[in-house]
Amino acid sequence: MGEDMTARARTTLMAATAVALSIAVAGPAVAAPATGGHDATRRAMEAAVTAGVPGVTASARDAHGTWSEAVGTGDLRTGEPRSERDRYRVGSITKTFVATVLLQLEAEGRLSLDDTVDEWLPGVVEGNGHDGGRITVRQLLNHTSGVYNYTADEEFVRAYFLEDGFFEHRYDTVTPRELVAVAMTHEPDFAPGAGWRYSNTNYVLAGMVIEEVTGRPYGDEVRRRVIEPLKLRATSVPGTRTTLPRPSSRAYSKLAGAATGPTYDVTRLNPSIAGAAGEMISSSADLNRFYTALFRGRLLPAEQLAEMTTTVPAEPGVEYGLGLIKRRLDCGVTVWGHAGGIHGSSSEAVTTRDGRHALAFNFNGDWAGDSGAVTEAEFCAK
């Protein structure tokens, strides 16, 4: 996260515990040069553990092959270490999968990115100034719709992200329409196309569009079109399943806006509060395989991949495409991918545009650690 986005997220008491609110803007820190291989990346991971993250798991792919490493603790009760094979909740990295499916549907001629939301979801986006007849599918995918972010609603935060509310509601099932309805109680952030602001509501709506177009839940389409063809055996769309598949570590949160206080095990939760905005589970190796395949043209025709990588300005140093973040690192290397945060889990997956160098990693705590330093170390240390 960048400084501005970190402050905003913590102010709203969501930080990395919310459904991938971050877009992982790299901070100025660059790890010391490596003596060889991925030494600098390992040191940045160890620094995150020193800063308070229980454990980190990571995997990278480059011209020299595949490297995987895990440091720190996976279970604070038993002392079991983290594993490089861990599966974890990936939060908003889900958005790239959802955008990929919608672009496949466009390539098949089943929808247009310039279709309005009302064409597929009549009457769903309305109230307090929202108008689905003026918002396009493209604007959902690049966060220029102006639709209010439901995870910024104060009552929703209290019910699902703070200590008392989380333990009361952690197993609740929430439907996509209910999530959108929360957003509709607020005014839009701006008129469609007039600005940029990250909104999880956009991707809940995108998942609903997929279901309208195909007649199947968005998760079924992600499995059929992406997970199964790429043989992503550690990747799943859990729906309402509250547990993590093994192997996995525990996930920890402060369930508060501060980085102090008790640490809670938040591994079990009903991810329907995230839905198509951030419910998926994966592993570092699978995420690298997915993003590498995407940028090498295995999932989309050239025309759709070009649309996906057409960006709009987001935060300083960051541009947003269709379910993709483009970021220029301090050393001048440009990486593409996404970040994701959900209770007790903070993740990032990035690759170079040619797909030749990829990195994915996860912190199993949501209140500490510098993800930007890990990315900078992998791509910038010599």
N, C-alpha and C positions, 0 to 999 in steps of 0.2 A: 504494500500500500504506500501511496505517497502521503506526505504529511497532511495535506488538506483533507484527503478522503479519510484518513485515519481519524482525524479530529472529528469530522462529521459523523462517522460511524459510531465512535465512542460516545459522542454527545447524545445520540439517539439510542444508546444502550444496546447496539446490535453488533458492532465491530465484526469480528469473524464469526460470531455465533449466529448472525442473521444469515439469510439464504444467499451466500456469496455476494455480499454487498460490495466487496472490494473489487477493484480492477488491477490491483497489484502494480502500482506505479513504483518503480525502483527508487530507493533512496540513494543518497550520494555515496554510501559506503561501497567500497570495492575491496574484496578480500586480497590478502597478500599473494604475490605470485606463487604458483605451485612449483614444487620441485619436480613434478612429473605426474602424468595421468590426471586424476581428479582430486589431488591432494587439497587444493584450495576449496573445492566444493565440500569435501569432508570437514575441513576446518570451519567453514561457515555453518554447516549443520551442527557441529559441536558447540559453536558459539550460541546457536539458538537454544540448545539444551542448557548451557550455562546461564542464559538469560531467563530461563524458567519453563521452556517447553519440555514436557515430559520426554518425548522422543521424536525422532525424524526418520523417515524412510524415503529413499530416493533411487531413481534409476535414470541413466543417460545412455543415449545411442549416438555414436559418431563414426567417423571413418575407421576408427581403431576397434570398433565392436561395441559391446554392451557392458556397462558398468552398473552395479547395484551396491547399495550400502545402507545400513541402518545403524543409528546411534541412539543412546538413551533408553528409556523405559517404556514398555508397552502396557504394563499393568502395575500401577503404583501399590496395589495391595500385595501382590505376590512377588514383585520385582522382576517379572519376566521381561526380557528385553524386546525392543521392537524388532520386526523382521522385514527384510527387503521384499518379502512376498506378501506383505500385509495388504488386505483389502480395506478400503476406507470410503467414507462419504465424501464425494467430490464437490458438493455444492454447485455453484454456477458454472462449473465446467460442463454440466448438463446442457447449458445453452448452446454450445457448439454442436452437440449431437442433434438437438432440436432444429437448429438452423439448417444443418445438413439435410435432414429429412425434408424440410420445406423446399429447399432448393432442388432436391431430387424430384419432388412433385412438380415443381415449375418446369424442370427439364422434360418431364413426361407430358406437359401441356395440361395438367390437371388444375392448375391455378396460376395466377400471375402475382408477382410481388407487388404490383400496383393495384390489385384488388383491394377494395375497402374492407375493413373489419366487418361492417354491417352486411356485406355480401355473403359472408359465411356465418356470422354470429349476430343476426338481426336482434336489436334491442338489448344486447348484453352490455355494451359500452355506452351508457347514457346516464345523465344525472349530474347536477352541480357543474354543468358546462362541458362534460365529456360528450363527444359525438363520434360514434363509430363510423358514421358515414363520411367523415373527413380524415380518417386515419387509415393508412395503408398497411399491408402486411410488412412491407419493407421497413416502415417506420417503427413497427413493433420490434423487428430484428436488430435495428441499429440504435434503438432507444431515442428516437427523435419524435415519438408519438405525443409526448407530454402527459401520458396517462400516469396518474399518481401511483407511487410505489406502496403496495399494501403493507410491506414490512416496515414502513415508516410510521404507520398508524400507532399512536401511543397505547391504545387499549390492546391492540394485537401484540405489541412488544411486552406489555405487562402479563398477558395471558400465556405467552409461549416462550419468552426469552429471559424473563427474570425468575428468581428462585422460586417464590411461592406459586406463581402461575405455571411455571414449567412442570413442577411436580404434580400439580393438579391436572394438567392438560396434556402431558407428554404422549399419551396414547390416543388422543382424540383423532378422529378422521375428519378432515376438512375437505370439501369438494372444491374443484376449480371455480365454479360459479360463486361459491361463498367467498373465496379469496378475492375475486374480482369485485364482488359486492362491497367488500371492505374499502377498496380503492374508490369506488363510486360515491362513497359518503364524503369525499373530499373534492375540491376543485382541481382541475388539471394543473400541472406545473407550468405549462405554456401551450400556445396554440400548436396544432400538429405541424411539424417541420420547422418551427421557429427557434428551436434550441436543442440541447442534448442533456438528458439526465437519466442515470441508470434506474430502471424500474423493473422489479421482478414481475410485476403485473403483466408487462409486455409478453413475457415468455409463458406465463400461465395461459394467456390468450392465444399465443402461438400453438401451444399444445392442443387447445380446444379447436383451432382451425384445422390442424392435422386430423383430428377425429372427425370433423365435419366432412373433410375432403375424402377420407379413406373409409369411413364407417368403422374404424377400429381405434382404440385408445392409442395415444401418441407412443406410449411405452412399447406396445406391440410392434409399431412401425420402426422404432429405434432398434428393437431386437432383430426384426426381419431384414432391415436394410443396412444396418451397420454392425451390430454385435455379432451376429451369426456369420456374415460373409468374411469378416476380419478375424473370426475365431477368438474373440475377446472373452476368454473363459472366466476371467475374474470380474467382468463387468455385468451389472444388472440394473434393472429399473424396479425398485422394490415395491412401489405402490404404497400399501399400508403395512408392509412387513416391518416390524420394529427392531429386529436383530440384524447384526452384521454376520455375513458368512465367514467361515474360517478359511485360511488363517487371517486373523485380524487382531488389532490391539484395542484397548479401551480408549474412549474419547473423554476428554476432561474440559470443564468450563468453570469459570467463576460465577456464571449466571448473574452478572452485574456489570455496570458500566465501568468499574475500576478493575485494575489488575491485581488487587489485593483481596484478602479475605479467604474464606474456605474454598477448597477445590472439590468439585462435584463430578462424579462419574455420570456422564450423560449419553453413554453409548446407546442405550435403548430409547428409541423415540419413534413416533409415527411420522414418516417423512412426507405425508400428504400436505403438511403445511408449506412445503416447498414445491411439490409437483414438478411440472415441466420447467420451472425456474431453477431447480436445484436438488432433486431427490436422488440422483444416481449414485451408484457405488462402483468403484473400480480399483485398479492397482496402478502403480507407477509404470510397470512394464506395458500394461494394456493401454494406458494413456499415450505413451510414446508411440505405440503401434498405430493407434487411431490418428494422431495428428500427423505422423509421417505419411500414412496412407492418404489422408486428406490432401496434403500439399503435393503429393506425387500424382494426384489425379485419379486415384483408384475409386473414389466415392462420387465425384462430380465431374461432368463435362467441363471443358475449359471455359465456356461462357458462364456457367454458374459459379465456378471457382473465382472467376474475375469479379463477378458481382459480390461474392462473399468477402473478397479482399478489397473492395472499394470502401474507403473509410470516411468518417466524419470526425472533426476534432472533438475530443472528450476532455480529459484533464491535461495539464501541462505535460508535454512529452509523450502523450498517449493519444492514439486514435482508435476508433471503434468501427469495425466492419459489420458483418452480419453474423453475430455470435462469435466474433473474434476480436481480440485486443492486439493492436500493433504497438510495439514499444521499442524505442531506441535506447539501448543501454549506454552507460557512461563511456564505454570504449568504442562506441560507434556501431556495434553489431545491432541489427534489428531482429527482434524475435516476435513471433506470432503465437497466440494461444489464448488461454483464459485462466483466471484464478477462481477459487471457490471457497466459500466458508459456510459452515453450518455448525450447529452446536458441537463444540469439542473437536472440530476438524477444520484445518486451514490448508488448502492445497494450491498448487500451481502446476500447469503443464504448458510448456512453450517449445517452439521449434523454429529453426531458420526457415526462410521462405522456400528453399529448395528441399526441405525435409531431411537434410543430411545430418543435422545435429539437433537432438531433442533431449529435453529434460523434464521429468515430472517428480514431484515430491509432496510430502504431507507432514504437517505438524499435528500431533494428537492432543493439542491444547490450543485454545483460541484467544489467549490473552497476552502472549509474549512471542518473541522471536522476530527476526528480520528476514522475510522471504526474499526481498529484493537482493540482499547480500548473497543468498544462495545462488540465485540466478546469475548475478554479476560474476560470482566466482567461477561458475561453470563455463560461461561464454567469454569472459574477459581475461581471466588469469592466464598467463603464459609460463 
